Amino acid sequence: MFRVLSVLVGVWCACSFADTTTNQELLKNLSARMEKLPSKKGALIKSFTHHTQSYIYDQALAVIAFAKAKEKDKARSLLLGLESLQMKDGSLYFSYYMDGVSPYPIEGDKRFAGAIAWVALAASHYQHAFHSKEFSAFNYRVLSYLQSQMADLKVNGEEVKAVRFAPTDIKATRWNEAETVALEHNLDAYAAFKHFAQLNKTEKWNGEIKGLNRFIMSMWDSSRSHFWSGANVKTGAINKDELYLDNQSWSLLALDRDALREINPKLAMELNCDAFYVEHENVKGFMDSKPTRRPASSKFVWSEGTLGQVLAMKKVGSTCNDQSADQFMYSIHKMKKADGGIAYATFTPNPDFTTASSVAGTAWLYFAVNDVNPFEINL
């Protein structure tokens, strides 16, 4: 009996030490990426090792990680950087160079709603973690901008509210962002409005929160047991041409228990397992998307998406191909780069993904190791 107990204690200690070491490595990598803004307040974080931009979504992820780790100065510095770049209408561009200059709007008016909503969510995490309202006015302006981008539409005959993908059409794409509402972006906005309202005890955003919740639930297809990716603002037509990993996992992370009772979360997880499971370069994980009518053109492991899936699997209590959430999480450790950060993806010719060390992979591994759901703030 003593021998068994000793072994169990040893295993527990080894796992605890490994997690502590991982936390230190991941936070060290995020810290090393930060660069002070010249002639501006605060700092930005370098999203990938191989190029010179900071995506505001990655800024938000790092703020949440630092807030959870109680590293106030670093979280505050990143929020100060974002605040210094905020435009008069409350918006922010999708990315900035490390000196604070943006490639936009010269390359298109890329003010994507989802990334902006993550900034608001990060500011709420900061407020909660440090009992500070320093960035509440900044957050209010962000949410006011998102509110200005919300459209009324009908989906399957039901009136809902949803935030547009972007304020104007991006000419380089084959579709009109201003006439599109994406489920993923509206999950982000739903969480951002909800947690600001809860923290600040305001009912101002109640209409937006309820409308967004109705839109999210309108994307659930009960006959297929999964979420669709979005809809057209003018017609209300649902996009059924492709499936996305995050549409299932992030929905389960963002929605509360009452909403989850209306669907079958384990079936949504089964779709992700059936459609997106990949074993590539000795890493077991999940890819990002696939067309509904044909196989994916490239199969690879996406670290950020896999770790979101890990957290959703933990919340729902599901497995995939007899693999537990923790087994997928530890598989992602194999994607660690020389600098201690996590590669964004295994190799793929898809230009939207890179094998470089990334803020997103690193921050989401921190969340997974510590059972942090970034869509939730427990008051």
VEXLUMSE-237742 format. One line per 2 residues: number of its first residue (from 1); their letters; for each residue x, y, z of C-alpha. Coordinates in Angstrom, 1 decimal, always signed. Layout:
NUM = A = X Y Z  ...
end
This chain:
1 = MF = +0.0 +0.0 +0.0  +2.8 +2.4 +0.9
3 = RV = +4.6 +1.6 -2.3  +1.5 +2.4 -4.4
5 = LS = +0.9 +5.6 -2.5  +4.6 +6.6 -3.0
7 = VL = +4.3 +6.0 -6.7  +1.1 +8.0 -6.9
9 = VG = +2.6 +10.9 -5.0  +5.6 +10.8 -7.2
11 = VW = +3.4 +10.9 -10.3  +1.4 +13.9 -8.9
13 = CA = +4.6 +15.7 -8.1  +6.1 +15.1 -11.5
15 = CS = +3.0 +16.4 -13.3  +2.8 +19.4 -11.0
17 = FA = +6.4 +20.3 -11.6  +6.0 +19.8 -15.3
19 = DT = +3.0 +22.2 -15.3  +4.9 +24.8 -13.3
21 = TT = +7.8 +24.6 -15.7  +5.5 +24.9 -18.6
23 = NQ = +3.9 +28.0 -17.1  +7.3 +29.6 -16.6
25 = EL = +8.4 +28.8 -20.1  +5.2 +30.0 -21.7
27 = LK = +5.0 +33.3 -19.8  +8.7 +33.9 -20.4
29 = NL = +8.2 +33.5 -24.1  +5.2 +35.9 -24.1
31 = SA = +7.2 +38.4 -22.1  +10.2 +38.2 -24.4
33 = RM = +8.0 +39.2 -27.4  +7.0 +42.5 -25.9
35 = EK = +8.4 +45.7 -27.4  +7.8 +49.2 -26.1
37 = LP = +6.1 +51.6 -28.5  +8.2 +54.5 -29.6
39 = SK = +6.8 +57.9 -28.5  +3.7 +56.1 -27.3
41 = KG = +2.5 +54.6 -24.1  +2.7 +50.9 -23.5
43 = AL = +3.9 +48.0 -25.6  +3.0 +45.6 -28.4
45 = IK = +3.7 +41.9 -28.6  +5.2 +40.3 -31.6
47 = SF = +2.8 +37.7 -32.9  +5.2 +35.5 -34.8
49 = TH = +9.0 +35.2 -34.7  +9.3 +35.5 -38.5
51 = HT = +7.6 +38.8 -39.2  +7.1 +42.2 -37.6
53 = QS = +3.4 +42.6 -36.8  +1.3 +42.5 -33.7
55 = YI = -2.2 +41.2 -34.2  -4.7 +42.7 -31.7
57 = YD = -6.2 +39.3 -31.1  -2.7 +38.1 -29.9
59 = QA = -2.4 +41.2 -27.7  -5.7 +40.3 -26.1
61 = LA = -4.6 +36.6 -25.5  -1.4 +37.8 -23.8
63 = VI = -3.3 +40.2 -21.6  -5.6 +37.4 -20.4
65 = AF = -2.6 +35.1 -19.8  -0.7 +37.8 -17.8
67 = AK = -3.9 +38.7 -15.9  -4.4 +35.0 -14.9
69 = AK = -0.8 +34.8 -13.9  -1.2 +38.0 -11.8
71 = EK = +1.5 +39.8 -13.8  -0.2 +43.2 -13.7
73 = DK = +2.6 +45.3 -15.2  +2.8 +43.3 -18.4
75 = AR = -0.9 +43.1 -18.9  -1.2 +46.8 -18.2
77 = SL = +1.6 +47.7 -20.6  -0.2 +45.8 -23.5
79 = LL = -3.5 +47.5 -22.7  -1.8 +50.9 -22.6
81 = GL = -0.4 +50.1 -26.1  -3.8 +49.2 -27.4
83 = ES = -5.4 +52.2 -25.8  -2.8 +54.5 -27.5
85 = LQ = -3.8 +53.1 -30.9  -7.5 +53.3 -30.4
87 = MK = -9.3 +55.4 -33.0  -11.9 +58.1 -32.2
89 = DG = -14.8 +55.8 -32.9  -13.4 +53.2 -30.5
91 = SL = -12.1 +50.8 -33.2  -8.7 +49.3 -33.8
93 = YF = -7.1 +47.8 -36.9  -6.5 +44.1 -37.2
95 = SY = -2.8 +44.5 -36.8  +0.1 +46.9 -36.3
97 = YM = +3.8 +47.0 -36.9  +5.9 +47.0 -33.8
99 = DG = +6.3 +50.8 -34.0  +2.5 +51.3 -33.9
101 = VS = +2.0 +52.0 -37.6  -0.6 +49.8 -39.3
103 = PY = -0.6 +48.3 -42.8  -4.3 +49.3 -42.8
105 = PI = -6.3 +51.0 -44.2  -3.8 +51.2 -47.2
107 = EG = -4.2 +47.4 -47.6  -8.0 +47.5 -46.8
109 = DK = -10.1 +48.7 -43.9  -9.4 +45.6 -41.8
111 = RF = -11.2 +46.3 -38.6  -12.5 +42.7 -37.9
113 = AG = -15.2 +42.5 -35.3  -13.9 +39.3 -33.6
115 = AI = -10.4 +40.6 -32.9  -11.8 +43.9 -31.6
117 = AW = -14.2 +42.0 -29.3  -11.2 +40.0 -27.9
119 = VA = -9.6 +43.4 -26.9  -12.8 +44.2 -24.9
121 = LA = -12.8 +40.8 -23.3  -9.1 +41.2 -22.3
123 = AS = -9.8 +44.5 -20.7  -12.6 +42.9 -18.6
125 = HY = -10.2 +40.1 -17.5  -7.8 +42.8 -16.4
127 = QH = -10.5 +44.7 -14.5  -11.5 +41.5 -12.7
129 = AF = -8.1 +40.2 -12.0  -6.7 +43.4 -10.5
131 = HS = -9.9 +45.1 -9.3  -9.1 +48.1 -11.5
133 = KE = -11.3 +50.3 -13.7  -8.3 +51.9 -15.3
135 = FS = -9.3 +50.6 -18.7  -13.1 +50.5 -18.3
137 = AF = -13.5 +53.7 -20.4  -11.3 +52.3 -23.1
139 = NY = -13.4 +49.1 -23.0  -16.7 +51.1 -23.1
141 = RV = -15.4 +52.8 -26.3  -14.5 +49.4 -27.9
143 = LS = -18.0 +48.0 -27.1  -19.7 +51.2 -28.4
145 = YL = -17.9 +50.7 -31.7  -19.0 +47.1 -31.8
147 = QS = -22.6 +48.2 -31.0  -22.4 +50.5 -34.0
149 = QM = -21.5 +47.6 -36.2  -24.5 +45.5 -35.2
151 = AD = -27.1 +44.7 -37.8  -30.7 +43.4 -37.5
153 = LK = -31.5 +40.4 -39.6  -33.8 +37.4 -39.9
155 = VN = -32.5 +33.9 -39.7  -35.1 +31.2 -40.3
157 = GE = -37.8 +33.7 -39.7  -36.4 +34.8 -36.3
159 = EV = -35.2 +38.4 -35.7  -31.7 +38.5 -34.3
161 = KA = -28.8 +40.9 -33.9  -25.3 +40.3 -35.1
163 = VR = -22.1 +42.3 -35.5  -20.8 +42.6 -39.0
165 = FA = -17.5 +41.0 -40.0  -16.0 +44.4 -40.9
167 = PT = -17.4 +47.9 -41.6  -16.6 +47.9 -45.3
169 = DI = -15.9 +45.4 -48.0  -12.4 +44.1 -48.4
171 = KA = -11.7 +44.2 -52.2  -9.1 +41.5 -52.1
173 = TR = -11.7 +38.8 -51.0  -14.4 +37.2 -53.1
175 = WN = -17.1 +38.1 -50.5  -18.5 +41.2 -48.9
177 = EA = -17.4 +41.5 -45.2  -19.9 +44.4 -44.5
179 = ET = -22.8 +42.1 -45.6  -21.5 +39.0 -43.6
181 = VA = -22.0 +38.1 -39.9  -19.7 +35.3 -38.6
183 = LE = -20.6 +33.1 -35.7  -17.1 +33.2 -34.4
185 = HN = -17.0 +37.0 -34.2  -20.4 +37.1 -32.5
187 = LD = -19.3 +34.6 -29.9  -16.4 +36.9 -29.1
189 = AY = -18.8 +40.0 -29.0  -21.3 +38.1 -26.8
191 = AA = -18.7 +37.3 -24.2  -17.3 +40.8 -24.3
193 = FK = -20.6 +42.6 -23.8  -21.8 +40.1 -21.2
195 = HF = -18.7 +40.3 -19.0  -18.4 +44.1 -19.1
197 = AQ = -22.1 +44.3 -18.1  -21.6 +41.9 -15.2
199 = LN = -18.4 +43.5 -13.9  -19.8 +47.0 -14.1
201 = KT = -23.4 +46.2 -13.1  -24.9 +47.8 -16.1
203 = EK = -28.0 +46.9 -18.1  -27.0 +49.2 -21.0
205 = WN = -25.9 +46.2 -23.3  -28.8 +43.9 -22.4
207 = GE = -30.4 +44.2 -25.8  -27.1 +43.5 -27.6
209 = IK = -26.5 +40.5 -25.3  -29.9 +39.0 -25.9
211 = GL = -29.8 +39.6 -29.6  -26.3 +38.1 -29.9
213 = NR = -27.4 +35.0 -28.0  -30.4 +34.5 -30.3
215 = FI = -28.1 +34.8 -33.3  -25.7 +32.3 -31.9
217 = MS = -28.4 +29.8 -31.2  -29.9 +30.4 -34.7
219 = MW = -26.6 +29.0 -36.1  -27.2 +25.6 -34.4
221 = DS = -28.5 +23.0 -36.8  -30.4 +20.5 -34.7
223 = SR = -30.7 +18.0 -37.6  -27.0 +17.8 -38.0
225 = SH = -25.9 +18.7 -34.4  -23.4 +21.4 -35.2
227 = FW = -23.1 +25.1 -35.6  -22.9 +26.8 -39.0
229 = SG = -20.3 +29.5 -39.6  -22.5 +32.6 -40.3
231 = AN = -25.1 +34.3 -42.4  -25.8 +37.1 -45.0
233 = VK = -27.0 +40.3 -43.5  -29.4 +41.1 -46.3
235 = TG = -31.0 +37.7 -46.9  -30.4 +35.9 -43.7
237 = AI = -29.1 +32.9 -45.7  -26.9 +30.7 -43.6
239 = NK = -23.4 +29.8 -45.0  -23.4 +26.0 -45.4
241 = DE = -20.4 +25.7 -47.7  -17.8 +24.9 -45.0
243 = LY = -17.4 +23.8 -41.5  -15.0 +25.3 -38.9
245 = LD = -13.4 +23.8 -35.8  -13.8 +27.0 -33.7
247 = NQ = -17.6 +27.3 -34.5  -18.1 +24.2 -32.3
249 = SW = -15.5 +24.5 -29.6  -15.7 +28.3 -29.0
251 = SL = -19.5 +28.1 -28.9  -19.3 +25.5 -26.1
253 = LA = -16.8 +27.7 -24.3  -18.7 +31.0 -24.6
255 = LD = -22.3 +29.8 -24.0  -23.7 +29.3 -20.5
257 = RD = -25.3 +26.2 -19.1  -28.9 +27.3 -20.0
259 = AL = -27.9 +27.7 -23.6  -26.0 +24.4 -23.7
261 = RE = -29.1 +22.6 -22.4  -30.8 +23.6 -25.7
263 = IN = -28.3 +21.7 -27.8  -26.2 +18.5 -27.5
265 = PK = -22.6 +19.6 -26.8  -21.2 +16.1 -27.1
267 = LA = -22.5 +15.7 -30.6  -20.9 +19.0 -31.5
269 = ME = -17.6 +17.6 -30.2  -18.2 +14.4 -32.2
271 = LN = -18.4 +16.5 -35.4  -15.0 +18.1 -34.6
273 = CD = -13.6 +14.6 -34.0  -15.0 +13.2 -37.2
275 = AF = -14.2 +16.2 -39.5  -11.0 +17.8 -38.1
277 = YV = -9.0 +15.2 -36.3  -5.4 +15.0 -37.7
279 = EH = -2.2 +13.2 -36.9  +0.6 +15.0 -38.6
281 = EN = +4.4 +15.2 -38.0  +3.8 +13.0 -35.0
283 = VK = +1.4 +15.4 -33.4  -2.2 +14.5 -32.7
285 = GF = -4.6 +17.4 -33.0  -7.1 +19.2 -35.2
287 = MD = -7.1 +21.3 -38.4  -9.1 +24.5 -38.8
289 = SK = -11.8 +23.9 -41.5  -13.1 +21.8 -44.4
291 = PT = -15.6 +22.3 -47.2  -18.9 +20.5 -46.6
293 = RR = -18.9 +18.8 -50.0  -15.3 +17.7 -50.4
295 = PA = -12.2 +16.8 -48.4  -9.9 +19.4 -47.0
297 = SS = -7.1 +20.4 -49.4  -4.5 +20.4 -46.7
299 = KF = -4.4 +18.5 -43.4  -2.2 +19.8 -40.6
301 = VW = -2.4 +20.4 -36.8  -3.4 +23.9 -35.7
303 = SE = -2.2 +24.5 -32.2  -4.5 +27.4 -31.3
305 = GT = -7.6 +25.5 -32.5  -6.6 +22.2 -31.0
307 = LG = -6.1 +23.8 -27.6  -9.6 +25.5 -27.8
309 = QV = -10.9 +22.0 -28.6  -9.1 +20.7 -25.5
311 = LA = -10.8 +23.2 -23.3  -14.2 +22.4 -24.9
313 = MK = -13.7 +18.7 -24.4  -12.9 +19.3 -20.8
315 = KV = -16.0 +21.4 -20.3  -18.2 +18.8 -22.0
317 = GS = -16.4 +15.7 -20.8  -15.8 +14.1 -24.2
319 = TC = -13.0 +12.1 -25.8  -11.9 +11.7 -29.5
321 = ND = -10.6 +8.5 -30.9  -10.1 +7.2 -27.4
323 = QS = -7.8 +10.2 -26.7  -8.6 +12.5 -23.8
325 = AD = -8.4 +16.3 -23.7  -5.1 +16.1 -21.7
327 = QF = -3.6 +13.7 -24.2  -4.2 +16.2 -27.0
329 = MY = -2.8 +19.0 -24.8  +0.4 +17.2 -24.1
331 = SI = +0.7 +16.3 -27.8  +0.9 +20.0 -28.6
333 = HK = +4.0 +20.2 -26.4  +5.8 +18.5 -29.3
335 = MK = +5.2 +21.8 -31.3  +7.4 +23.7 -28.9
337 = KA = +10.1 +25.8 -30.8  +13.6 +26.7 -29.7
339 = DG = +12.5 +29.9 -28.1  +10.0 +28.1 -25.8
341 = GI = +6.9 +29.2 -27.7  +4.5 +27.0 -29.6
343 = AY = +4.4 +26.7 -33.4  +1.1 +28.0 -34.9
345 = AT = +0.8 +24.9 -37.0  +2.5 +21.9 -38.4
347 = FT = +3.7 +22.4 -42.0  +1.0 +23.3 -44.6
349 = PN = +1.2 +25.1 -47.9  -1.8 +27.2 -46.6
351 = PD = -0.4 +30.7 -46.4  -2.6 +31.6 -43.5
353 = FT = -0.7 +29.2 -41.2  +2.9 +29.1 -40.3
355 = TA = +5.3 +26.8 -38.4  +6.8 +29.8 -36.6
357 = SS = +6.6 +30.3 -32.8  +3.3 +32.1 -32.1
359 = VA = +1.6 +34.1 -29.4  -1.7 +32.3 -30.1
361 = GT = -0.3 +28.8 -29.7  +1.7 +29.8 -26.6
363 = AW = -1.2 +31.6 -24.9  -3.7 +28.9 -25.6
365 = LY = -1.4 +26.2 -24.2  -1.1 +28.3 -21.1
367 = FA = -4.9 +28.4 -20.9  -5.2 +24.6 -21.5
369 = VN = -2.6 +23.7 -18.9  -4.3 +25.9 -16.3
371 = DV = -7.9 +25.1 -17.2  -8.5 +28.7 -18.1
373 = NP = -11.6 +29.4 -20.3  -10.8 +32.8 -21.8
375 = FE = -14.5 +33.3 -22.6  -15.4 +33.2 -18.9
377 = IN = -14.8 +35.5 -16.0  -15.9 +33.9 -12.8
379 = L = -17.3 +36.7 -10.5
end
